[in-house]
Amino acid sequence: MTDKILKIAKRLKTFTLEDIVMFTGLEINAVRNFLDQSDNIQKFKNKFKYVEIIQKEETFKIIDKNILSQNSDITLIDAINLFMEINTLTEHAKVL
């Protein structure tokens, strides 16, 4: 029932209670109760309007505060030297 009402409301955008009853063939009281309780339907005087509710997905980024971040405004030579230092340390650790 609810899917049927929402589908018609979404297509009509603006409608009356009688429009939904006519298209669905449902009882007027059941349609009225649904329209009053639905989050997707807003009432304007004697008409209703379908409002799309957009689901927003929450994303979180975990930042380890124990790791020091370095400034990204470094020269290419500094970046290469830093990479070589890290690479040398990891290679040395593999040997041990």
Buried (B, 14 or more C-beta within 10 A) or exposed (E): EEEBBBEBBEEBEEBEBEBBBEBBEBEEEBBEEBBEEBEBBEEEEEEBBBBEEEEEEEEEEEEEEEEEEEEEEEEEEEEEEEEEEEEEEEEEEEEE
